[in-house]
Amino acid sequence: MLAIIPFDAIFSFFKIVRIFRIARISRFSRLSRLVGVTGKLTKKISTFLNTRNFTKVLYASAVLITLSAALYSYAENAPFIDSFWWALVTVTTVGYEDISPHSPLGKFAAILLMFLGIGFIGLLTSTITDYFNKQDEEKEDDHVQEKLDELLKQMEILQKKIDDLEK
């Protein structure tokens, strides 16, 4: 009904409503694109975390960092938040030296974290390499499968020609 009524100053309000409707539709389209990108990103992250059971390594590392922070906190009578900061700095091999262990138990926790950090960085590097190598192999496997399918089709065509010649 609004389409047949002429637009003048009284009906200018409806033009503004159209603008809001268009803005709402464009917001929804951006949201739907974001959902698609998020889904792809989630799948890629999941694939990466499942490479070489990297998720289990992350859990084990988190437990060892927390355990070492608790050991340091107990041994050095330090607040747990400071101990956790020390553990994170030590495991990443940064070592700011603002907090350092003085007791044998604290030093043991530091040694544990140093080995954990070096091992984790090495495992992370090899997991990233393995992840990208698997992607390349999958592409190559797809290419080989396409070639095999093409050869099978050509063999079927040749077999039909041979059968036709024998008749």
C-alpha positions as CSV (number, residue, x, y, z in Angstrom):
1,M,0.0,0.0,0.0
2,L,2.9,2.4,0.7
3,A,4.2,1.9,-2.8
4,I,1.2,3.5,-4.4
5,I,1.2,6.6,-2.1
6,P,3.3,9.5,-3.4
7,F,6.3,10.3,-1.3
8,D,6.2,13.8,0.2
9,A,7.4,15.3,3.4
10,I,4.9,13.4,5.5
11,F,6.2,10.0,4.4
12,S,10.0,10.8,4.6
13,F,10.1,8.9,7.9
14,F,9.7,5.6,5.9
15,K,12.9,6.3,4.0
16,I,14.8,6.4,7.3
17,V,13.2,3.1,8.3
18,R,14.5,1.6,5.0
19,I,18.0,2.7,5.8
20,F,17.9,0.9,9.2
21,R,16.5,-2.2,7.5
22,I,19.4,-2.2,5.0
23,A,21.9,-1.7,7.8
24,R,20.4,-4.6,9.7
25,I,20.6,-6.8,6.6
26,S,24.2,-5.8,6.0
27,R,25.1,-6.5,9.6
28,F,23.5,-10.0,9.3
29,S,25.5,-10.7,6.1
30,R,28.8,-9.7,7.8
31,L,27.9,-11.9,10.8
32,S,27.2,-14.8,8.5
33,R,30.5,-14.4,6.8
34,L,32.2,-14.2,10.2
35,V,30.5,-17.5,11.2
36,G,31.9,-19.1,8.0
37,V,35.4,-17.9,8.7
38,T,35.1,-18.9,12.3
39,G,34.1,-22.4,11.3
40,K,37.0,-22.8,8.9
41,L,39.4,-21.4,11.6
42,T,38.0,-23.7,14.2
43,K,38.5,-26.7,11.9
44,K,42.1,-25.7,11.1
45,I,42.9,-25.1,14.8
46,S,41.3,-28.5,15.7
47,T,43.4,-30.2,13.0
48,F,46.5,-28.5,14.3
49,L,45.9,-29.5,17.9
50,N,45.3,-33.1,16.9
51,T,48.6,-33.3,15.1
52,R,50.9,-35.5,17.1
53,N,48.5,-35.3,20.1
54,F,49.5,-31.7,20.7
55,T,46.5,-31.2,22.9
56,K,47.8,-33.7,25.4
57,V,51.1,-32.0,25.4
58,L,49.4,-28.7,26.2
59,Y,47.5,-30.2,29.1
60,A,50.7,-31.9,30.5
61,S,52.6,-28.6,30.1
62,A,49.9,-26.6,31.9
63,V,49.9,-29.2,34.8
64,L,53.7,-29.1,35.1
65,I,53.8,-25.3,35.0
66,T,51.2,-25.2,37.8
67,L,53.0,-27.9,39.8
68,S,56.3,-26.1,39.5
69,A,54.7,-22.8,40.5
70,A,53.2,-24.5,43.6
71,L,56.6,-26.1,44.4
72,Y,58.3,-22.7,44.1
73,S,55.6,-21.0,46.2
74,Y,56.0,-23.6,48.9
75,A,59.8,-23.7,48.8
76,E,60.4,-19.9,48.7
77,N,57.4,-18.8,50.7
78,A,56.2,-16.6,47.8
79,P,52.7,-15.8,46.8
80,F,51.3,-18.2,44.2
81,I,50.6,-15.5,41.6
82,D,54.3,-14.4,41.8
83,S,55.3,-18.1,41.6
84,F,53.1,-18.6,38.6
85,W,54.7,-15.6,36.9
86,W,58.1,-17.0,37.6
87,A,57.1,-20.4,36.2
88,L,55.8,-18.8,33.0
89,V,58.9,-16.7,32.5
90,T,61.1,-19.6,33.2
91,V,59.3,-22.1,30.9
92,T,59.4,-19.6,28.0
93,T,63.2,-19.3,28.5
94,V,62.9,-15.6,28.9
95,G,64.1,-15.5,32.6
96,Y,63.8,-11.9,33.7
97,E,65.6,-12.7,36.9
98,D,63.3,-10.5,39.0
99,I,62.4,-13.6,40.9
100,S,64.8,-16.6,41.3
101,P,64.9,-19.7,43.5
102,H,67.3,-20.0,46.4
103,S,66.2,-23.3,47.9
104,P,67.1,-26.7,46.5
105,L,63.4,-27.5,45.9
106,G,62.9,-24.2,44.1
107,K,66.0,-24.9,41.9
108,F,64.6,-28.3,41.1
109,A,61.3,-26.7,40.0
110,A,63.4,-24.3,37.8
111,I,65.3,-27.2,36.2
112,L,62.0,-29.0,35.5
113,L,60.6,-25.8,33.9
114,M,63.8,-25.2,31.8
115,F,63.6,-28.7,30.3
116,L,59.9,-28.4,29.8
117,G,60.3,-25.1,28.0
118,I,63.0,-26.4,25.7
119,G,61.1,-29.6,25.0
120,F,57.8,-27.7,24.4
121,I,59.4,-25.3,21.9
122,G,60.9,-28.2,20.0
123,L,57.7,-30.1,20.0
124,L,55.7,-27.0,18.9
125,T,58.2,-26.5,16.0
126,S,57.9,-30.1,14.9
127,T,54.1,-30.1,15.2
128,I,53.9,-27.0,13.0
129,T,56.2,-28.6,10.4
130,D,54.2,-31.9,10.5
131,Y,50.9,-30.0,10.1
132,F,52.1,-28.2,7.0
133,N,53.7,-31.3,5.5
134,K,50.4,-33.2,6.0
135,Q,48.5,-30.5,4.1
136,D,51.0,-30.7,1.2
137,E,50.7,-34.5,1.2
138,E,46.9,-34.3,1.1
139,K,47.1,-32.0,-1.9
140,E,49.5,-34.4,-3.6
141,D,47.3,-37.4,-2.8
142,D,44.3,-35.6,-4.2
143,H,46.3,-34.9,-7.4
144,V,47.4,-38.5,-7.7
145,Q,43.8,-39.7,-7.1
146,E,42.5,-37.4,-9.9
147,K,45.1,-38.8,-12.3
148,L,44.2,-42.3,-11.4
149,D,40.5,-41.6,-12.0
150,E,41.4,-40.1,-15.3
151,L,43.4,-43.1,-16.3
152,L,40.6,-45.5,-15.3
153,K,38.1,-43.5,-17.5
154,Q,40.5,-43.8,-20.4
155,M,41.0,-47.5,-19.8
156,E,37.2,-48.0,-19.8
157,I,36.9,-46.1,-23.1
158,L,39.7,-48.2,-24.7
159,Q,38.0,-51.4,-23.4
160,K,34.7,-50.3,-25.0
161,K,36.5,-49.7,-28.3
162,I,38.1,-53.1,-28.1
163,D,34.8,-54.7,-27.4
164,D,33.2,-52.9,-30.4
165,L,36.0,-54.0,-32.7
166,E,35.6,-57.7,-31.7
167,K,31.9,-57.6,-32.5
